[in-house]
Amino acid sequence: MPSCCSPLGPLAGSGNETVAEEEGRLQTAAVESAVRGQPGLLSAARSATLGSSVLADMDAFFREFDRTSFSSRHAEHFWAFDDRKADFEIFRVPQGGIRFLRALWEKYGRCSLYFSRGVHVGSSLLTLLCCVLAHMEHTRLEDITEVHILEWKAVVQEAIEGGFKFGFILDYLRRLAHDMFSRRILAELRVAEARVAALRAALNTVAPNPWDLASARRASAEARAESALQDLLS
């Protein structure tokens, strides 16, 4: 999925993601699991210069993502439809948002099957969701932030609490988060690779042949208390 695309595409459509994206997502999920399952790993990672901030941010993000929270935002915070309303099942929602709901219902089945909190509440929750979906549609993948995903997630969780079957949207938002952190980790890796290349070039400058390299390695392992003059005189 190109970085210029909307994050909403695969949610309401049927496009297949590339193998590379899936591998990156699985790798990020594995890192998420490892970091959260082994506190010592995060502590050790923080001692490293490169990548520690990304791991810390990822750990904090998924802890918040897994915490149940409801949105305090008005619908207009995400998107402003015009005043035209239309019927969707028994609910009244913005006419401009019906296409999102129809796409979800067609792909995932009737999501309101167990809703029982009244038409007014349901209409409000679906209106808020329509605004979130419109916001997602107009947000490029490369522009997604933790704040975006957590705010979208809070709206979805509130709708789920109300009785709508939108668990698949939470799963999708988690995948978006994996993709987001995968891009950040890859950026850190590129920085690390450039740093390694620079260090290798510097090492080749001061130790251009195998004997010099072995000498440099031996020197790095020796006690730092030795005098800088020792090898010259001994």
Residue pairs with C-beta under 8 A, 6 or more apart in sequence:
1 9
1 10
1 15
1 17
1 18
1 21
1 141
2 141
3 140
3 141
3 142
3 183
4 140
4 141
4 142
5 140
5 141
6 136
6 137
6 138
6 139
6 140
6 141
7 136
7 139
7 141
7 144
7 176
8 100
8 133
8 136
8 137
9 15
10 17
10 172
11 104
11 136
11 169
11 172
12 100
12 103
12 104
12 107
12 133
13 103
13 107
14 107
21 179
24 178
24 179
24 182
24 186
25 175
25 178
25 179
25 182
27 182
28 58
28 178
28 179
28 181
28 182
28 185
29 178
31 55
31 58
31 181
31 185
32 58
32 59
32 62
32 178
32 181
34 41
35 41
35 42
35 45
35 55
35 58
35 59
36 59
36 62
36 63
42 55
42 56
42 59
45 51
45 52
45 55
45 56
46 52
46 55
46 56
50 188
50 191
50 192
50 195
51 185
51 188
51 189
51 192
54 181
54 184
54 185
54 188
57 146
57 181
57 184
58 181
61 146
61 149
61 150
61 177
61 181
62 177
64 150
65 149
65 150
65 153
65 173
65 174
65 177
68 157
68 161
69 150
69 153
69 154
69 157
70 154
70 157
70 158
70 161
71 128
71 151
71 154
71 155
71 158
72 154
73 151
73 154
73 155
75 127
75 128
75 130
75 131
76 131
77 131
77 151
78 128
78 131
78 132
78 134
78 135
78 151
78 155
79 130
79 131
79 132
79 134
79 135
79 138
80 131
81 94
81 95
81 96
81 97
81 130
81 131
81 134
82 94
82 95
82 96
84 94
84 95
84 96
85 92
85 93
85 94
85 95
86 92
86 93
86 94
86 95
86 98
88 98
88 101
88 102
88 126
89 112
90 119
90 122
91 112
91 119
91 122
91 123
91 126
92 119
92 123
93 101
93 123
93 126
93 127
93 130
94 127
94 130
94 131
96 130
96 134
97 126
97 127
97 129
97 130
97 131
97 133
97 134
98 130
100 129
100 130
100 133
100 134
100 137
101 126
101 129
101 130
104 111
105 111
108 165
108 168
109 165
111 164
111 165
111 166
112 122
112 163
112 164
112 165
113 165
114 163
114 165
115 122
115 162
115 163
115 164
116 163
117 162
117 163
121 162
122 162
122 163
122 164
125 158
125 159
125 162
125 164
126 159
126 164
128 155
128 158
128 159
129 155
129 156
129 159
129 166
132 151
132 152
132 155
132 156
135 148
135 152
136 152
139 148
141 176
141 179
142 183
144 176
144 180
145 180
146 177
146 180
149 173
149 176
149 177
149 180
152 173
153 170
153 173
156 166
156 169
156 170
156 173
157 170
159 166
160 166
160 167
160 170
203 213
203 216
206 212
206 216
207 213
207 215
207 216
